[in-house]
Amino acid sequence: QDRAELRALGNAAVPLPLSCLDLDFGMGPPAETLKELASAGLPKDHFAMIAEGRARLPKGRWTVRLVCDDGAEVTLDDDAKPLVSHWAWGPMALYTGSFVVDEPREVRLRVDYFELDGYARLLVDLHPTPSGD
């Protein structure tokens, strides 16, 4: 899936508030995991999602952890270069990236995700990087 095409489609989507981004769709359609998606009629394979979240972070080094099956990428604020990227078909795997907050501020994370076929999983979390890492 072309990223620009995915983002263009996402601009017309209806927002779905979530408290965290931890979606294990398994082998079924997304509506089996999130009932709020039933009206979207997403199939069990060949779908995409865009998620955005904001957090006020204190000064320090931060790690973003991405677990996905199939592909996803995470960007920080409006940066064109992803913090974490696995934009390819493949089995579930863990990917990480990090960034530094120089002064306390609000950051915005954007996640672009696609599912081709088979098992579907997306998890993104953010935590302080332990000193020494």
Disulfide bonds with the S-S distance in Angstrom:
none
